[in-house]
Amino acid sequence: MSPTARKQKSPQRADLVIVANRLPVDRVVHADGSTSWRRSPGGLVSALAPVMQEQEGAWIGWPGDVTEEMEPFENEGMQLVPVSISAQEYEEYYEGFSNATLWPLYHDVVAKPEFHREWWDSYIDVNQRFAGAAAEVAAEGAVVWIQDYQLQLVPALLRELRPDLRIGFFLHIPFPPAELFSQLPWRRQILEGLLGADLVGFQLSGAAQNFIRLVRQRVGHKTHRDSVYLPDGRMVTAKAYPISIDTTAFEKLAASPEVQERAARIRADLGNPRKLFLGVDRLDYTKGIYARLRAFSELIHDGHFSVEDATFVQIASPSRERVDQYRILRNDIDRLVGHINGDLGRIGRPAISYLNASFPTSEMAALYVAADIMVVTPFRDGMNLVAKEYVACRLEGDGALVLSEFAGAAEELRQAYLVNPYDINGMKAQMLEAYLADEKDLSKRMRAMRKTVAEHDVAYWASAFLADLGVERPAHHKQVKPARRS
Ligand code: G6P
């Protein structure tokens, strides 16, 4: 529906509403104690910003570590609507049900999911609050797009309150096979929550098929291919929309003199190794950081190369630090890195440079420019945007990507050195192959991957989803971007 078709809406009501656990801004505290908001890094916001500005959009989300209640405010042409979460809800809804129940369950039970009834109650309460906020903000007939696993009940709760809306949902993480999902005591409620949407998007078509099968088995609705037929005559579509990055923004950053200089500096500070390996992850047990560092250290230990030949930079940004499994992982990695450097390092030449910190996007781009071999080895990952960011930053078409076949990105980036992260010897073999590869082979692979990432960027992703939800796209949001030279 075009915005002009709805004239009577009150001015704060929005035609397009995004609902996500987090607002797309971070609070900055200045030296004088005053605070302001800065747009968070990440493709989702930059992809949606133009369409949000055009459609008088609103974004509903949790503002982060803010304890006081906050009024809606405006930021870069977007209305931001904060939803507050109490300390107890933070523990039960966010750390508990979202990140100690759903997160491990949806990632192949890489860690054991915990099931607690009070966590579930809190998840319902917070989902209700988000649904209530969306119901208040959305204009008559608006489009509401709900994001990710923290908010799977919102589609149905919102439809109850506002049957006039068009509702989309996108799951950024994997959706597990029925055999694993069925462990969840509240499996039927989650499926029914998602079925409140008109369109349910997943990263991969396998995930959409898992969902359709579960709906048939556990809820008993009729399904055909990607459609679910509800008894009230409504139809829900479940399809794959692989998310991507703001490719042009990364290319521009990588080409900037500051980033180029910083990349050279990083290599010099590391003693100009022949080959620089790089890992960049949230410190999460799904990412396979431990296994990859072991594989790298064994290559040195076995004599394939020395610490002068190759070094590994591992950036691990702190995440969900009070959740047990994350605490355990942090200690395990600390110990492993100490062990490896103690055994294999020389003075001024550690085998692994490990940084447990977050960095701005420009520093990430410099690391991508500096690195010869990017190692992305999750045990399970919805997509993994780091893999795509690395490819976007390889302006010369060089560099190697070692990529887990269990990352969603592996479906598109077929020319990567694909690995099974459970197979340490297999991973060593692929890392060594990437280390020894000749320039011609590397360039052939990288150029093919660059074409994929150039054609399918995050704007393409957002416009494909919104088009299927019936949103008219602004002219500059074309479906298919022309391929650029890579
Ligand atoms: C994943 C999830 C996001 C989440 C992000 C960071 O990418 O799909 O929904 O926001 O991790 O995790 P955090 O718990 O810090 O929001």
Residues whose N, C-alpha, C, O or C-beta is under 5 A from the ligand:
A	BS01	G6P	D148 H172 I173
